[in-house]
Structures are given as structure tokens and as C-alpha cells.
């Protein structure tokens, strides 16, 4: 149910002398809009009430609501609602002059058009009645809740989202598994060919209970755009989750499914037959040089072969059967090693390690376990190419 009549909607006018502030307020919600799935989701809903301006954008599965305390630079003249095309509004605002006030209002003689004014510019955009905008399904009072430092959540998500499956019939692989247990927060992702997991101890002051959520990858990427400061509140039920941080409230559907038991996938160091320690930068440089001679669409494998206790040989064969090779200085121990991997998988795992040196362990099947050197609880696993 909406609080304002159509007559009140006509009276609402948004005024801003700071285009930057207005765009910073609107863009996160507009990023949720997806008129391709359903035309009505291409619109933004603005609401003015009791000195607070709110904007909501949604694609049906995820919703972002931002609030702005009205000030001398950005405010609404009256309480009311306005529903206007989101993507076009952002494009129009970006095109406006920097040093002139922007006004957004309904046209007085047309109930389906908004007018954006800036200097001598007059731009009309399509609107719909606010009452037609889809209701956002809220999470009920029976929802579970967790509070923790925003930086803690963002750290584990940033280090793990890269291994999420891009397209898979197993929907649970296109998500990050977020788990809180016994005072530790763990994020894990896998596409079936590689896996990464990181665990961080939660501060004693945080309000944390045991939970397990399957966050879709697009939700994770949205969360990574928020500020890492302050506290973040999480409320969830069986199907939905919402994150409240500062002036933003983000809601999304959870992925339905059961995440794999990663304990069966991650080899222990005791199970591994070979180990080498090297500088993170050295590994990245060698992979970059070798793959630069290979077409981007060529599924070439990176061959890793031990040659001595202080070097390993890496080689890549191009689509014209031209072989490139290079060496990594390292400390190697264990049985002789010769195994092949997708070079991008090794590069991704190395890049996301938080230390200057990394240790690579290999079990008898060639499966690689990569860990950083130092007090970091993060592990990456890469399956070999056959």
C-alpha cells in the first residue's frame, strides 16, 4: 500500500545543486534495474517523506533502496512519490552541466511524463504511477539476524568470488557459500574445476549466530561496491537475505541448493607428494609471459615440471604447436613433478593470495593446493588437466 495519492505525486519535485551527490544517491539503485526481464523493472521509485528522500530499484530478484537525508544541496519540495525510467534518467543527469541546479518533477499537464530541467535544458522521460511499481517483499519478523563489521564480510567475499561458476546447470555452483560457525566467518566458491575458501575470526563484539547462505554471484558483486566502513546487519529467511549498511538496504533471493562438502575436495598437506615455495610476483610474471603468445580462445594447458631443488619449468603450447617455456625460482621438495593446469586458474589463485610468497602442494593425482605464507586462513585448490 502506498501512502500518497496521485495528486500528491504531481506535487513532488526533486531539486539538487550537486549533480555528483544526486548521481551517487541514484546509481546504486539504478544498477538493479533490468527492464529486459520485465518492463516495469526498468523504473526507479522515488519517495519523499519526513525529510528523507528514498530511491528503490529492482529486477525482481534483487532490490537496492538508498536513503538520503535532505540537505541544502539535494531535497524534495513536498512529500510524495515519482516513478521514472532509471537508465535514461542516469544518462540524462550525467549529460547535464556541472554547475547548474537539476530539477526532477512530473509534468503538470501529463500524468505519464517527468520533466528534468537544468539551465535551458528540458528533457522529458516516461513515468508510471507509483502504485504500479512492484511491492518489495520484506523479510518477516521470524527472520534470523547477524551483525558484523562490513570489512570482515567484504574481505572474504572479495577473495573468493572469482571461482564461482559462470554458467552451470548446478545453480549452487554459481554462488558463494557464506557460513558462520563457532565465531568464524567462511566464504567458499567452486566451479567444479577449482575451489577457494577463506575463514576469518569474527570480532567478539559482533552479534553473530551460526548461519549458512548461498549468495548468487551478482549479489556478491553488488555487495563489493559498498563502503567497507562501519557495521553491517544481515537478516535472512529460507529464501531471501537483506544487508543493511549505512544509508543502503540491499535485498536478494538466495540460491536454492546444497553446497558441496569441501572437506572431501581439499587435500591435506600430509597427502601431498610435492611442494614448492615461490614469490607470488614471479609466478604471475611467468604465466603472463607464456600465455601472451597464445590466442585468448585457445585452451592451452600450463605444464609444470620440477627440474631441481631450486627451479621449476613451466611451458605452454600454442595453437600452432609452438612451445614457450620459462622457469620459476623456488624451493622445491618431494618427488619429481610433471602436471598440467589451466593457466588462468593458477593465475587467479595466485593473484588472490594475500602474501608475497605462496606455497603450492600437489597430491598423487596432481591436484594442487595453494596457500599463502603467513597467518592467513585461505586455501585454493585447482584440478589438473587430463
Secondary structure, DSSP 8 states (H G I E B T S, - for coil): --S--HHHHHH-EEEES-HHHHHHHHHHHHTT--TTT-GGGGEEEEEEETTEEEEEEE-SSEEEEEEEE--SSEEESSSEEEEEEHHHHHHHHHHS-TTS-EEEEE-TT-TTEEEEEETTEEEEEEEE-GGGS-------TT-EEEEEEHHHHHHHHHHHGGGS-SS-SSGGGGEEEEEEETTEEEEEEE-SSEEEEEEEE--TTSB---EEEEEEHHHHHHHTTS---SEEEEEE-SSEEEEEETTEEEEEEB--S----GGGTS--GGGEEEEEEEEHHHHHHHHHHHHTTS-TT---EEEEEE-SSSEEEEEEE-TTS-EEEEEEE-EEEES--EEEEEHHHHHHHHHT-SSSEEEEEEETT--EEEEESSS--EEEEE----
